């Protein structure tokens, strides 16, 4: 016993009609929400068939749901740009802080050396304090 399969174009048209029926609230199966599973039930096919052979239908369903892969990609791309800009600003701040730390370390070293010299002079018995 061989199964008679519908041609690709006819099946695609059935899926489009099923999508339109659900959108307009006229589905034969009583579906209310537009999902890939609902369209598959309405067209009497599997969800895998839609995913594997009719990606344009799956994309149209996602568009109706507001979850288009293009829209999601654009949102993620925008978020990535924002995060990269934040990263760039933070890296610049880190560079500036590192430069300040290096400058302060150098100044600190000079002051510590000067302090050592003054302590040595103070502890030297030949040095006499002059009170003003």
Rosetta silent file (secondary structure, phi, psi, omega in degrees, C-alpha in Angstrom):
SEQUENCE: XXXXXXXXXXXXXXXXXXXXXXXXXXXXXXXXXXXXXXXXXXXXXXXXXXXXXXXXXXXXXXXXXXXXXXXXXXXXXXXXXXXXXXXXXXXXXXXXXXXXXXXXXXXXXXXXXXXXXXXXXXXXXXXXXXXX
SCORE:     score description
SCORE:     0.000 S_00000001
   1 L     0.000  121.170  179.840    0.000    0.000    0.000 S_00000001
   2 L  -104.157  143.918  178.175    1.548    3.294   -1.085 S_00000001
   3 L   -89.741  135.407  176.384    0.661    6.645    0.352 S_00000001
   4 L   -89.802  114.982 -179.209   -0.269    9.396   -2.052 S_00000001
   5 L   -98.014  147.493  177.870    1.554   12.512   -0.955 S_00000001
   6 L   -74.056  148.835  174.811    0.567   16.020   -1.894 S_00000001
   7 L   -65.350  158.456 -177.025    2.946   18.006   -4.066 S_00000001
   8 H   -53.750  -48.873 -177.244    5.123   20.577   -2.327 S_00000001
   9 H   -62.084  -42.318 -179.220    3.170   23.567   -3.689 S_00000001
  10 H   -65.720  -40.847  179.490   -0.205   22.146   -2.669 S_00000001
  11 H   -66.204  -40.387  179.018    1.032   21.375    0.847 S_00000001
  12 H   -62.429  -41.240  178.441    2.496   24.891    1.155 S_00000001
  13 H   -64.798  -40.623  177.204   -0.832   26.376    0.098 S_00000001
  14 H   -59.977  -41.196  179.867   -2.635   24.197    2.680 S_00000001
  15 H   -67.080  -40.887  178.212   -0.285   25.470    5.383 S_00000001
  16 H   -64.315  -42.135  178.176   -0.803   29.094    4.358 S_00000001
  17 H   -64.515  -39.788  178.514   -4.562   28.614    4.382 S_00000001
  18 H   -62.108  -42.421  178.095   -4.386   26.948    7.795 S_00000001
  19 H   -61.332  -45.559 -179.854   -2.391   29.914    9.111 S_00000001
  20 H   -65.578  -38.207  178.781   -4.926   32.385    7.696 S_00000001
  21 H   -63.354  -43.472  179.593   -7.871   30.462    9.115 S_00000001
  22 H   -64.978  -41.672 -179.678   -6.355   30.489   12.602 S_00000001
  23 H   -61.533  -35.924 -176.972   -5.525   34.189   12.330 S_00000001
  24 L   -91.836    3.081  177.680   -9.086   35.015   11.386 S_00000001
  25 L    74.726   25.802 -178.058  -10.602   32.773   14.062 S_00000001
  26 L  -119.709   32.328 -175.937  -12.109   30.346   11.554 S_00000001
  27 L   -71.299  147.882 -179.650  -10.023   27.267   12.225 S_00000001
  28 L   -76.746  -25.285 -176.646  -11.583   23.857   11.671 S_00000001
  29 L   -97.195    0.904  178.963   -9.868   22.418   14.736 S_00000001
  30 L    82.265   15.384  179.479  -10.855   25.231   17.082 S_00000001
  31 L   -68.065  137.802  179.213   -7.330   26.646   17.360 S_00000001
  32 L  -111.438  -36.397 -175.085   -7.213   30.159   18.788 S_00000001
  33 L   -99.790  136.930 -179.691   -3.514   30.842   19.193 S_00000001
  34 L   -83.580  110.173  174.374   -1.130   30.971   16.233 S_00000001
  35 L  -139.410  165.527  177.988    1.685   28.498   16.816 S_00000001
  36 H   -63.171  -40.442  179.074    3.554   26.084   14.605 S_00000001
  37 H   -63.568  -40.438 -179.669    1.829   23.191   16.381 S_00000001
  38 H   -65.429  -43.521  178.957   -1.599   24.784   15.849 S_00000001
  39 H   -64.673  -39.780  178.422   -0.952   25.334   12.143 S_00000001
  40 H   -62.248  -44.201  178.368    0.327   21.756   11.848 S_00000001
  41 H   -64.192  -41.929 -179.089   -2.844   20.399   13.495 S_00000001
  42 H   -63.059  -38.285 -179.132   -5.019   22.622   11.307 S_00000001
  43 H   -90.591   -1.906 -179.725   -3.259   21.423    8.127 S_00000001
  44 L    59.961   48.312  175.618   -3.076   17.824    9.430 S_00000001
  45 L  -133.499  174.896  178.304    0.719   17.597    9.189 S_00000001
  46 L   -89.496  157.457  177.023    3.526   17.244   11.709 S_00000001
  47 H   -66.676  -32.496  179.223    5.404   20.180   13.178 S_00000001
  48 H   -62.001  -36.717  178.674    8.626   18.601   11.942 S_00000001
  49 H   -60.853  -43.690  179.537    7.334   18.849    8.366 S_00000001
  50 H   -64.404  -47.699 -178.884    6.859   22.584    8.800 S_00000001
  51 H   -62.522  -43.069 -172.287   10.274   23.048   10.422 S_00000001
  52 H   -84.754  -34.817 -172.595   12.162   20.868    7.952 S_00000001
  53 H  -114.272  -16.562 -177.414   10.458   21.505    4.612 S_00000001
  54 L  -130.835   61.993 -178.119    8.596   24.799    4.960 S_00000001
  55 H   -63.251  -26.432  177.819   10.872   27.218    6.842 S_00000001
  56 H   -68.083  -34.640  176.058    9.148   30.167    5.153 S_00000001
  57 H   -68.606  -44.137  178.884    5.841   29.093    6.735 S_00000001
  58 H   -59.915  -40.113  178.390    7.563   28.681   10.112 S_00000001
  59 H   -67.082  -38.446  177.916    9.011   32.183    9.731 S_00000001
  60 H   -63.918  -38.877  178.000    5.579   33.579    8.820 S_00000001
  61 H   -64.968  -44.027  178.339    4.159   31.987   11.978 S_00000001
  62 H   -63.799  -35.376  176.527    6.957   33.505   14.068 S_00000001
  63 H   -60.896  -44.597  179.498    6.256   36.895   12.437 S_00000001
  64 H   -62.354  -38.077 -179.778    2.625   36.650   13.527 S_00000001
  65 H   -75.347  -13.741 -176.074    3.781   35.748   17.035 S_00000001
  66 L    81.570   19.353 -179.506    6.203   38.680   17.030 S_00000001
  67 L  -119.715   37.418 -179.057    9.155   36.332   17.360 S_00000001
  68 L   -57.761  139.413  179.999   10.641   36.631   13.902 S_00000001
  69 H   -64.412  -31.954  176.606   14.201   35.373   13.753 S_00000001
  70 H   -67.146  -44.268  179.220   15.164   38.548   11.927 S_00000001
  71 H   -63.766  -42.852  178.596   13.600   40.716   14.607 S_00000001
  72 H   -63.130  -41.789  178.789   15.262   38.660   17.323 S_00000001
  73 H   -62.192  -43.116 -179.244   18.580   38.893   15.487 S_00000001
  74 H   -64.744  -40.660  178.207   18.237   42.675   15.141 S_00000001
  75 H   -63.488  -45.633  179.959   17.417   43.076   18.840 S_00000001
  76 H   -64.745  -37.964  178.826   20.388   40.925   19.823 S_00000001
  77 H   -64.409  -42.012  177.892   22.633   42.814   17.413 S_00000001
  78 H   -63.239  -45.745  178.344   21.532   46.134   18.953 S_00000001
  79 H   -59.922  -39.575  178.810   22.099   44.773   22.467 S_00000001
  80 H   -63.565  -42.128  177.440   25.538   43.569   21.400 S_00000001
  81 H   -61.099  -44.098  179.777   26.419   47.037   20.081 S_00000001
  82 H   -61.290  -45.755 -179.222   25.306   48.640   23.340 S_00000001
  83 H   -65.685  -37.369  177.376   27.357   46.170   25.384 S_00000001
  84 H   -64.066  -39.261  178.444   30.406   46.673   23.149 S_00000001
  85 H   -65.050  -43.189  176.072   30.140   50.430   23.664 S_00000001
  86 H   -60.362  -43.569 -179.988   29.921   49.939   27.427 S_00000001
  87 H   -60.885  -43.228  179.811   32.911   47.598   27.242 S_00000001
  88 H   -61.742  -44.658  179.862   34.883   50.174   25.246 S_00000001
  89 H   -64.532  -41.514  179.879   34.105   52.894   27.808 S_00000001
  90 H   -66.902  -38.808  177.460   35.041   50.619   30.715 S_00000001
  91 H   -63.232  -39.603  178.411   38.312   49.619   29.066 S_00000001
  92 H   -65.103  -41.897  177.883   39.177   53.278   28.578 S_00000001
  93 H   -62.207  -40.882  178.636   38.361   53.987   32.231 S_00000001
  94 H   -63.056  -42.487  178.094   40.571   51.079   33.291 S_00000001
  95 H   -60.257  -45.488  179.826   43.436   52.444   31.153 S_00000001
  96 H   -63.048  -42.690  178.865   43.066   55.887   32.736 S_00000001
  97 H   -65.610  -38.550  177.203   42.971   54.409   36.230 S_00000001
  98 H   -63.074  -39.363  177.831   46.042   52.282   35.519 S_00000001
  99 H   -64.551  -41.232  177.982   47.895   55.412   34.371 S_00000001
 100 H   -64.808  -41.036  178.782   46.858   57.199   37.588 S_00000001
 101 H   -61.682  -43.228  179.344   47.965   54.220   39.690 S_00000001
 102 H   -62.868  -42.245  179.340   51.361   54.232   37.957 S_00000001
 103 H   -64.065  -44.958  179.568   51.705   57.978   38.544 S_00000001
 104 H   -67.011  -35.124  177.991   50.726   57.650   42.204 S_00000001
 105 H   -64.253  -40.666  178.340   53.059   54.698   42.677 S_00000001
 106 H   -64.703  -46.386  178.811   55.926   56.780   41.333 S_00000001
 107 H   -62.197  -41.107  178.693   55.020   59.721   43.583 S_00000001
 108 H   -61.564  -41.113  179.835   54.651   57.347   46.541 S_00000001
 109 H   -63.836  -41.825  178.327   58.112   55.929   45.881 S_00000001
 110 H   -62.417  -45.150 -179.261   59.612   59.442   45.812 S_00000001
 111 H   -65.892  -38.949  178.202   57.879   60.332   49.103 S_00000001
 112 H   -64.945  -39.433  178.347   58.995   57.090   50.776 S_00000001
 113 H   -65.021  -44.693  178.735   62.577   57.754   49.695 S_00000001
 114 H   -62.352  -39.635  177.982   62.366   61.323   51.009 S_00000001
 115 H   -62.641  -42.267  178.261   60.917   60.009   54.293 S_00000001
 116 H   -61.221  -43.147 -179.844   63.821   57.556   54.651 S_00000001
 117 H   -63.239  -44.633 -179.831   66.318   60.370   54.129 S_00000001
 118 H   -65.309  -38.983  177.753   64.593   62.574   56.700 S_00000001
 119 H   -65.229  -39.226  179.162   64.440   59.727   59.248 S_00000001
 120 H   -64.684  -41.135  178.904   68.118   59.034   58.709 S_00000001
 121 H   -66.306  -39.375 -178.462   68.965   62.697   59.281 S_00000001
 122 H   -66.213  -38.134 -179.053   66.766   62.797   62.363 S_00000001
 123 H   -81.000  -10.196 -179.864   68.443   59.722   63.873 S_00000001
 124 L   -74.586  126.073 -177.598   71.953   61.045   63.103 S_00000001
 125 L   -67.274  -17.053 -177.881   73.538   62.352   66.370 S_00000001
 126 L   -81.713  -14.879 -177.442   75.348   65.118   64.493 S_00000001
 127 L   -88.101  131.732 -179.683   72.059   66.685   63.375 S_00000001
 128 L  -115.878  132.530  178.033   70.602   69.269   65.727 S_00000001
 129 L   -74.337  137.427  174.452   66.984   70.404   65.583 S_00000001
 130 L  -106.714  120.533  178.699   66.493   74.132   65.268 S_00000001
 131 L   -91.245  135.322 -179.683   63.352   75.321   66.926 S_00000001
 132 L   -93.750    0.000    0.000   61.816   78.394   65.426 S_00000001
